[in-house]
């Protein structure tokens, strides 16, 4: 197995273009960048929430993780919106239980 490092830093406009491409790899890259770099917390949160409804598990996992990063970086999230959305995921994607729990821990600790 070979690992390929990719810099997850995209500008806001680049992230939007990646999301608009609808290519799984681009959407995941954009979500990672949004979680780690986006300065507009509300936009970042809303974007991640939108991708929680995606049918692709890897995209949903990236959106969940990005929400944890947003909580850690910004110290706040709209808890009344985010927590129910994360709880609903556990029945749709049982395999993401650990990722969801990690994000809930980040939210509890930082937001």
Residue pairs with C-beta under 8 A, 6 or more apart in sequence:
6 29
8 29
8 32
8 33
8 36
8 37
9 33
9 36
9 37
10 18
10 29
10 30
10 33
10 37
12 38
12 39
12 40
14 30
14 33
15 30
15 33
15 34
15 38
16 30
18 26
18 27
18 29
18 30
18 33
19 26
19 27
19 30
19 31
19 47
21 27
24 56
24 58
24 59
27 51
27 54
27 59
27 62
28 58
28 59
28 62
31 47
31 48
31 51
31 59
31 62
31 63
31 65
31 66
32 62
32 65
32 66
34 44
34 47
34 48
34 66
34 70
35 44
35 48
35 62
35 65
35 66
35 67
35 68
35 69
35 70
35 73
36 66
36 69
36 73
38 44
38 70
41 70
41 74
41 76
41 77
44 66
44 70
45 67
45 70
45 77
45 78
45 81
45 82
48 63
48 64
48 66
48 67
48 70
49 63
49 67
49 81
49 82
49 85
50 63
51 59
51 60
51 62
51 63
52 60
52 63
52 64
52 85
52 86
52 89
54 60
54 63
57 93
57 95
57 96
60 89
60 92
60 93
60 96
61 93
61 96
61 99
64 86
64 89
64 96
64 99
64 100
64 103
65 99
65 102
65 103
67 77
67 82
67 86
67 103
67 106
67 107
68 102
68 103
68 105
68 106
68 107
69 106
70 77
71 77
71 103
71 106
71 107
71 109
71 110
71 111
72 106
72 109
72 110
74 111
75 110
75 111
76 111
77 107
77 111
79 107
79 111
82 107
83 104
83 107
86 100
86 103
86 104
89 96
89 100
90 96
90 97
90 100
